[in-house]
Amino acid sequence: MASDVHWSELQRDPKGVAKLTEEGDVRVHRRDGPDLLLTREDRANSRAEGALDAARLVRGLLSQLDAPKLASAAAVEFPWVDVLPEHARRAFVEDLARAFRVSAEVGRWTVVAQTVREWKATAVIYADPELSAQLSGPLDGDFGPVPNPMET
């Protein structure tokens, strides 16, 4: 459990605030920005190692299961998977497995989070038949030149 202190308390009594980290993390509230989390390095390293071990285990489990079982398991944790068509469910599971493998190797969960966020947005589109039809249908007309993304 995190202790809560204000920035001014950290400035006034840094040793006292640092001592609080012996009991757990310390959340430092600031008026001019997001809160900070003060933690001991050994605790942060243990969390990172545990997360990496968990990611490797999940990665191993994902490689052992077939796509329908994975899609069924994913739907339990991510109910929005149910609105995806079958081919998209398989693609989501494959992308999620790949994201776990990458995250396990680089130790960054942002890869998994981005994958889930993007597929959830895809599910929102499939949940709206009009929007899905509009976005998956052919485009009519010429929309003009496409700017080079490397120049913008």
C-alpha positions as CSV (number, residue, x, y, z in Angstrom):
1,M,0.0,0.0,0.0
2,A,1.3,3.4,-0.9
3,S,1.7,6.3,1.6
4,D,0.6,9.7,0.4
5,V,2.6,12.9,0.8
6,H,2.5,16.3,-0.8
7,W,5.4,17.8,-2.8
8,S,6.0,20.4,-0.1
9,E,6.4,17.6,2.5
10,L,9.1,16.0,0.4
11,Q,10.9,19.3,0.1
12,R,10.6,20.0,3.8
13,D,11.5,16.5,5.1
14,P,13.1,14.4,2.4
15,K,14.7,11.9,4.9
16,G,11.3,11.4,6.6
17,V,9.6,10.7,3.3
18,A,12.5,8.4,2.2
19,K,12.0,6.5,5.5
20,L,8.4,5.8,4.5
21,T,9.6,3.8,1.5
22,E,10.8,1.1,4.0
23,E,7.1,0.3,4.5
24,G,6.0,0.6,0.9
25,D,5.8,3.0,-2.1
26,V,5.2,6.7,-1.5
27,R,2.8,8.7,-3.8
28,V,4.0,12.3,-4.0
29,H,1.1,14.6,-5.0
30,R,1.9,17.7,-7.1
31,R,-0.2,20.6,-8.1
32,D,1.6,21.2,-11.4
33,G,1.7,17.7,-12.8
34,P,0.9,14.1,-12.4
35,D,1.7,12.4,-9.1
36,L,5.1,10.8,-8.6
37,L,5.7,7.3,-7.2
38,L,8.8,7.0,-5.0
39,T,9.9,3.4,-4.5
40,R,13.0,1.5,-3.5
41,E,15.1,0.2,-6.4
42,D,15.1,-3.4,-5.0
43,R,11.3,-3.3,-4.9
44,A,11.1,-2.0,-8.5
45,N,13.6,-4.6,-9.7
46,S,11.6,-7.4,-8.1
47,R,8.4,-6.2,-9.8
48,A,10.2,-6.0,-13.1
49,E,11.6,-9.5,-12.7
50,G,8.3,-10.9,-11.7
51,A,6.5,-9.3,-14.6
52,L,9.1,-10.6,-17.0
53,D,8.8,-14.2,-15.6
54,A,5.0,-13.9,-15.8
55,A,5.2,-12.7,-19.4
56,R,7.5,-15.6,-20.3
57,L,5.1,-18.1,-18.7
58,V,2.1,-16.6,-20.6
59,R,4.2,-16.6,-23.8
60,G,4.9,-20.3,-23.3
61,L,1.2,-21.1,-22.5
62,L,0.1,-19.2,-25.6
63,S,2.3,-21.2,-27.8
64,Q,0.8,-24.5,-26.5
65,L,-2.9,-23.6,-27.1
66,D,-4.7,-23.6,-30.4
67,A,-6.4,-20.5,-31.7
68,P,-10.1,-21.4,-30.7
69,K,-9.1,-22.1,-27.1
70,L,-7.0,-18.9,-27.0
71,A,-9.9,-16.8,-28.5
72,S,-12.3,-18.3,-25.9
73,A,-9.9,-17.5,-23.0
74,A,-9.4,-14.0,-24.4
75,A,-13.1,-13.4,-24.5
76,V,-13.3,-14.1,-20.7
77,E,-10.8,-11.3,-20.0
78,F,-11.8,-9.1,-22.9
79,P,-15.6,-9.4,-23.4
80,W,-15.4,-7.1,-26.4
81,V,-13.7,-10.0,-28.3
82,D,-17.2,-11.5,-28.8
83,V,-18.1,-8.8,-31.3
84,L,-15.1,-9.5,-33.5
85,P,-15.7,-11.9,-36.5
86,E,-14.0,-15.2,-36.3
87,H,-11.0,-14.2,-38.5
88,A,-10.5,-11.1,-36.4
89,R,-10.5,-13.1,-33.2
90,R,-7.8,-15.3,-34.5
91,A,-5.8,-12.3,-35.6
92,F,-6.3,-10.6,-32.2
93,V,-5.0,-13.8,-30.4
94,E,-2.0,-14.0,-32.7
95,D,-1.2,-10.3,-32.2
96,L,-1.6,-10.6,-28.4
97,A,0.7,-13.6,-28.3
98,R,3.3,-11.7,-30.4
99,A,2.9,-8.7,-28.1
100,F,3.5,-10.9,-25.1
101,R,6.6,-12.4,-26.7
102,V,8.0,-8.9,-27.5
103,S,7.1,-7.6,-24.0
104,A,8.8,-10.5,-22.4
105,E,12.0,-9.8,-24.3
106,V,12.2,-6.1,-24.0
107,G,10.6,-5.8,-20.5
108,R,8.0,-3.2,-21.6
109,W,4.3,-3.7,-21.2
110,T,3.4,-0.9,-23.5
111,V,3.5,-3.3,-26.4
112,V,0.7,-5.4,-24.9
113,A,-1.3,-2.4,-23.8
114,Q,-1.1,-0.9,-27.3
115,T,-2.2,-4.1,-28.9
116,V,-5.2,-4.5,-26.6
117,R,-6.1,-0.8,-27.1
118,E,-6.0,-1.1,-30.9
119,W,-8.1,-4.3,-31.0
120,K,-10.6,-2.9,-28.6
121,A,-11.0,0.1,-31.0
122,T,-11.5,-2.4,-33.8
123,A,-14.2,-4.2,-31.8
124,V,-16.0,-0.9,-31.3
125,I,-16.1,-0.5,-35.1
126,Y,-17.5,-4.1,-35.6
127,A,-20.1,-3.4,-32.9
128,D,-21.6,-0.7,-35.0
129,P,-22.8,-2.3,-38.3
130,E,-23.2,1.0,-40.1
131,L,-19.8,2.2,-39.2
132,S,-18.2,-1.1,-40.0
133,A,-19.9,-1.2,-43.4
134,Q,-18.9,2.4,-44.1
135,L,-15.2,1.8,-43.1
136,S,-14.9,-1.6,-44.9
137,G,-16.7,-0.6,-48.2
138,P,-15.1,0.8,-51.3
139,L,-14.3,4.4,-51.6
140,D,-15.8,6.5,-54.3
141,G,-14.1,9.4,-56.0
142,D,-10.6,10.9,-55.9
143,F,-9.6,12.4,-52.6
144,G,-6.6,14.1,-54.1
145,P,-2.9,13.6,-53.6
146,V,-1.6,11.8,-50.5
147,P,1.2,13.7,-48.7
148,N,4.3,11.8,-48.0
149,P,4.2,11.0,-44.3
150,M,8.0,11.3,-44.1
151,E,7.7,15.0,-45.0
152,T,5.0,16.0,-42.5
